[in-house]
Amino acid sequence: MTTEMQEITITEDKPLLTGQADTKDAELAARILLDQGQDHNIETPHGVLHVTLHGTQTTRRPAILTFHDAGLDSKSCFSTLFKFEEMQEIVKNFTLIHIDAPGQEEGAAVYPPGYQYPPMETVAEMIPAVLQFFNFRTVIGVGVGAGAYVLSKFTLANPDSVEGLVLVNIDTNARGWIDWAAQKLSSVTSSLTDQILSHLFSQEELSSNTNLVQTHRERISKASNLANIELFWKMYNSRRDLNIDRNSTFKCPVMLVVGDQAPYEDAAVECNSKLDPTSTSFLKMADAGGLPQLTQPAKLTEAFKYFIQGMGYMASSCMTRLSRSRTTSLSSSYSMDGSRSRSRTLSQGSQGGQMPPSPSQTMEVSC
C-alpha cells in the first residue's frame, strides 16, 4: 500500500517573537505578585511574625512599614488606604512592609489555653528582625492605635532605624485606675466584639451602625482566631506609659492623625503637646470617625504625600497629578525655625509644583 503525504505550509500572519510571550507572562505574574503581596513568616527572638511585602524590594530608600490596631490585621487596617488610587503615586516609589502582630493575621492558628501573649514592649523588639530579613536599614513607620504604640516603642529604642513616623489614634499613656475599672466593667457587661468596636469607632458611628461598623462586627465575631485577638486586645490594655516629653521624644519627623470624633482624640492632643513642635505635624480630620485611613483615605493620602515630600523623597513635580486631583481645601498654619521659617495656607486643589511643607513644623488642621 502506498501512502501519499502532502506537504502543508502554515504561514503565521503575526509571527511570535522568540521570548516575547515568556516575557509578557513573567511581567504579568510579577505584577499580580506585587499586587497580592508576598507572605513571609519571619523568625524573631520572641517568636514568629507574619509579614506581607508589596512592591520591588529596593533598599535605596526606606521601606514604609505598617502596624495595625487591635481587632484588625494588616489587610483590614491598611488595604483601603494603600490601594487608594491617588496613593499609588506614592507607594510605587517604596517597598511596603505590613506586619501582623503575633497570631493576628487572618486564619492564624489559635494559641493554646494558658498561652502568655508577649507584652507590647516585646512585640516592638520583634521588628528589628523584620528589617534585617529584608535588608532594610531604615523605615517610615505608619501605625494605628495599638500599632502606633508598638511603632513608638520601636522608634524610641531604635531611633536610627526610623526616618519618619505617622501615628493614627496614638495613646501614649498607660491605663489609669478609672480606665482600668471601666474596662473591667465592660468586659463583664459587653462582648469582646463590642469592646473592640468601641475602641475602633466613634460613638456616633456605633449609634448609626454604619456599614463599616457592621462589616467589622461580623468580621471580628466570626474570626477563627478570635482567642488570639482577645489576647492582643488585653495586652494592649495592659500597656505601660511611653514616658514621652519634650526632653525625651522621637528623633524623626512625626505626623499625628486623629478623627475629630475618634475615641482617642484627647489622647492624640495630649501626645501632640508632649512632642517637639519643630518636628511634629498634627492632623485632626473632620468627619473621619475612629478609623480615618478607612473613611477618609483621600485626605490622609494628601497629608501623607506632603509628609513624604517634606522628607525629600519625592520631588514636587511628581506630585502634580495628586495636587490637582484634590478639590477639598486644606488650610494650615506652619511655624518653622531658621531659614525655612514661613507662614502659608495650602490648598489641596492648588496648582502642582508648590513648595511642600517641611516635616519640621507644627501643623494643626481640621479638614
C-alpha positions in Angstrom: 0.0 0.0 0.0 1.3 3.4 -1.0 0.7 6.3 1.3 0.9 9.8 -0.2 2.0 12.5 2.1 1.2 16.1 1.3 3.4 18.9 2.5 1.4 21.6 4.1 2.8 25.1 4.7 1.4 27.2 7.5 2.1 30.9 7.4 1.6 33.0 10.6 0.1 36.4 10.0 1.8 37.7 13.1 4.8 35.6 13.8 5.5 35.3 17.6 8.8 36.8 18.5 11.1 34.4 20.4 10.8 35.0 24.1 8.1 37.7 23.8 5.3 35.6 25.3 7.5 34.4 28.1 8.5 37.9 28.9 4.9 39.2 29.0 3.8 36.2 31.1 6.6 36.9 33.5 5.7 40.6 33.8 2.1 39.8 34.4 3.0 37.2 37.0 5.3 39.7 38.7 2.5 42.4 38.7 0.0 40.0 40.2 2.5 39.0 42.9 3.2 42.6 43.7 -0.5 43.5 44.0 -1.2 40.5 46.2 1.9 40.8 48.2 4.5 38.2 49.2 3.8 36.5 52.5 6.6 35.7 54.9 6.8 34.1 58.3 9.8 35.6 60.0 11.6 34.1 63.0 12.4 36.7 65.6 14.0 36.3 69.1 10.5 36.4 70.6 8.5 34.2 68.1 7.3 34.3 64.5 5.8 37.3 62.8 3.6 37.2 59.7 4.7 39.9 57.2 3.4 40.9 53.8 5.8 42.6 51.3 4.5 44.7 48.5 6.5 46.3 45.7 10.0 45.9 44.5 12.5 45.2 47.3 14.8 48.2 46.7 16.8 49.3 49.7 17.9 52.6 48.2 15.2 54.4 50.2 13.4 53.4 53.4 10.5 51.0 53.3 7.1 52.0 54.5 6.4 49.7 57.5 2.9 49.4 58.9 1.5 48.0 62.1 -2.3 47.6 62.6 -4.6 48.2 65.5 -6.1 45.7 67.9 -9.1 44.0 66.4 -7.7 44.4 62.9 -5.0 42.8 60.8 -2.8 44.4 58.2 -5.3 43.9 55.4 -8.4 45.2 57.2 -6.4 48.1 58.6 -4.5 49.3 55.6 -5.8 47.9 52.3 -8.2 50.8 51.8 -5.5 53.4 52.2 -2.7 51.8 50.3 -4.9 50.6 47.4 -6.4 54.0 47.1 -5.9 55.3 43.6 -4.0 58.5 44.4 -1.8 56.7 46.9 -0.3 54.7 44.1 1.7 57.8 43.0 3.5 57.5 46.4 3.7 53.8 47.1 5.1 52.9 43.7 8.3 54.5 44.8 8.6 52.5 48.0 8.5 49.0 49.3 5.6 48.3 51.7 6.1 46.0 54.7 2.9 45.1 56.5 3.4 43.5 59.9 0.7 41.4 61.6 1.0 41.2 65.4 1.6 37.7 66.6 -1.4 35.5 65.8 -3.5 38.3 64.3 -3.3 37.5 60.6 -6.4 36.0 59.0 -6.5 32.3 59.5 -3.8 32.2 62.1 -3.5 29.1 64.3 -5.2 29.6 67.7 -2.8 29.8 70.6 -3.4 27.0 73.2 -5.1 27.8 76.5 -2.8 29.5 79.0 -0.6 31.0 76.3 1.2 34.1 77.5 0.9 36.7 74.9 4.0 39.0 74.6 3.8 42.5 76.1 3.8 45.5 73.7 7.4 46.1 74.5 8.3 42.6 73.4 6.3 42.9 70.2 8.3 46.1 69.4 11.5 44.2 70.0 10.5 41.7 67.2 10.6 44.4 64.5 14.4 44.7 64.0 14.4 41.1 62.8 12.0 42.1 60.0 14.3 44.9 58.8 17.2 42.5 58.9 15.3 39.8 57.0 14.6 42.2 54.1 17.9 44.1 54.4 16.4 47.5 55.1 18.4 49.9 57.2 15.6 52.4 57.8 11.8 52.7 57.5 9.0 55.2 57.6 6.5 53.8 60.1 2.7 54.0 59.9 0.8 52.7 62.9 -2.8 52.8 64.0 -3.9 52.5 67.7 -2.1 49.6 69.2 0.2 49.6 66.2 1.0 53.2 66.7 2.0 52.4 70.3 4.2 49.5 69.1 6.0 51.5 66.5 6.5 54.3 69.0 8.3 51.8 71.3 10.3 50.6 68.4 11.3 54.1 67.4 12.3 55.2 70.9 14.5 52.1 71.2 15.9 52.3 67.6 16.0 56.0 66.6 18.5 55.5 63.8 16.1 52.9 62.1 13.1 55.3 61.7 13.2 58.3 59.3 9.6 59.3 59.8 6.6 58.2 61.8 2.8 58.5 61.1 0.8 57.7 64.2 -3.0 57.4 63.9 -5.1 57.4 67.2 -2.0 57.2 69.4 -2.4 56.9 73.1 1.0 57.2 74.9 -0.4 56.7 78.4 -0.9 53.6 80.4 -4.5 52.8 81.6 -5.3 54.8 84.7 -7.4 53.3 87.6 -10.6 54.8 86.2 -9.9 53.4 82.7 -8.9 50.1 84.2 -12.2 49.9 86.2 -14.2 50.9 83.2 -12.5 48.2 81.1 -13.2 45.5 83.8 -16.9 46.5 83.9 -17.1 46.5 80.1 -15.6 43.0 80.0 -18.4 41.8 82.2 -21.3 43.7 80.5 -20.2 43.7 76.9 -18.9 41.1 74.4 -15.4 41.1 73.2 -16.6 42.3 69.8 -18.4 45.2 71.3 -15.4 46.2 73.4 -13.2 46.3 70.4 -15.7 48.2 68.3 -15.9 50.8 71.0 -12.1 51.1 70.7 -12.2 51.4 66.9 -15.2 53.6 66.2 -16.7 56.8 67.5 -20.0 56.7 69.5 -21.8 58.4 66.5 -20.6 55.6 64.2 -21.7 52.9 66.6 -25.1 54.6 67.2 -25.6 54.9 63.4 -24.4 51.3 62.9 -22.7 52.3 59.7 -21.9 49.7 57.0 -18.3 49.8 58.1 -19.2 49.1 61.7 -21.4 46.2 60.6 -18.7 44.8 58.4 -16.1 44.8 61.2 -18.6 43.5 63.7 -19.2 40.4 61.5 -15.5 40.0 60.7 -14.4 40.1 64.4 -17.3 37.9 65.8 -16.7 35.2 63.2 -12.9 35.3 63.2 -11.4 31.8 63.6 -8.6 33.3 65.7 -10.9 35.3 68.0 -9.0 34.0 71.0 -5.8 35.4 69.7 -7.5 38.8 69.0 -8.6 38.8 72.6 -5.0 38.2 73.9 -3.6 41.1 71.8 -6.5 43.3 73.0 -5.9 42.6 76.6 -2.2 43.1 76.3 -2.7 46.5 74.7 -4.9 47.5 77.6 -2.1 46.5 79.9 0.5 48.8 78.2 2.9 50.9 80.0 3.3 54.7 79.7 5.7 55.7 76.9 7.1 58.5 79.1 7.4 60.9 76.3 8.1 64.6 76.9 9.9 67.4 75.2 13.3 66.2 76.5 12.7 62.5 75.8 11.0 62.2 72.4 11.3 61.0 68.9 14.3 62.0 66.8 12.5 61.8 63.5 9.6 63.8 61.9 6.2 62.8 63.3 2.7 63.2 61.9 -0.1 62.6 64.4 -3.5 61.8 62.9 -6.9 61.6 64.6 -10.6 62.0 63.6 -12.4 64.8 65.4 -14.9 62.3 66.8 -12.4 59.5 67.5 -12.3 57.7 70.9 -8.7 58.8 71.2 -8.9 62.4 70.1 -8.0 63.7 73.6 -5.1 61.3 73.8 -3.7 62.4 70.5 -4.0 66.1 71.5 -2.1 65.3 74.7 0.6 63.4 72.8 1.0 66.4 70.5 1.6 68.6 73.5 4.5 66.3 74.6 6.3 66.2 71.3 8.9 68.6 69.8 6.9 71.2 67.9 9.7 71.7 65.4 9.3 68.2 64.0 5.7 67.4 64.7 2.6 67.7 62.5 -0.9 67.3 63.9 -3.7 66.5 61.6 -7.3 66.5 63.1 -9.7 65.2 60.4 -13.3 66.3 60.4 -16.0 63.7 59.9 -13.3 61.0 59.9 -14.7 58.8 62.7 -12.4 56.4 64.5 -10.6 55.0 61.5 -9.6 57.8 59.2 -7.5 55.6 57.0 -10.7 53.7 56.0 -13.2 56.6 56.0 -11.1 59.4 54.6 -8.3 57.8 52.5 -8.2 60.8 50.2 -7.4 63.3 52.9 -5.0 61.1 54.6 -3.2 60.4 51.3 -2.8 64.1 50.7 -1.3 64.6 54.2 1.0 61.6 53.8 2.0 63.0 50.4 3.3 66.2 51.9 4.9 64.4 54.8 6.9 62.2 52.4 7.7 65.1 50.1 8.9 67.2 53.1 11.3 64.4 53.9 12.8 64.8 50.4 11.9 61.5 48.9 9.5 62.8 46.2 10.1 65.9 44.0 7.2 68.3 43.8 6.9 67.6 40.1 6.0 64.0 40.9 3.0 65.2 42.9 1.4 67.4 40.3 -1.4 65.0 39.4 -2.2 64.3 43.1 -2.3 68.0 44.0 -4.6 68.9 41.1 -6.9 66.0 41.7 -7.9 67.2 45.1 -10.6 69.8 45.5 -11.1 69.9 49.2 -9.4 72.9 50.9 -6.7 72.2 53.4 -5.8 75.3 55.4 -2.8 75.2 57.7 -0.5 77.4 59.5 3.1 76.3 59.6 5.7 77.6 62.0 9.3 76.7 61.2 12.7 77.7 62.6 15.7 79.1 60.9 15.9 79.9 57.2 12.8 77.8 56.4 10.5 80.0 58.6 7.3 80.9 56.7 3.5 81.0 57.3 1.4 79.8 54.5 -2.0 78.4 53.6 -2.0 75.3 51.3 -5.0 74.2 49.2 -5.4 70.6 48.1 -6.9 72.0 44.9 -3.9 74.3 44.2 -1.6 74.1 41.3 1.1 71.5 41.3 4.7 72.4 41.9 4.1 74.3 45.2 6.8 74.1 47.8 5.6 71.3 50.2 5.7 71.9 53.9 8.8 70.7 55.7 8.4 67.9 58.3 10.0 70.3 60.8 6.8 72.1 61.7 3.7 72.1 63.9 0.6 71.5 61.9 -2.9 71.5 63.4 -5.5 71.0 60.7 -9.2 70.4 60.5 -10.1 69.1 57.1 
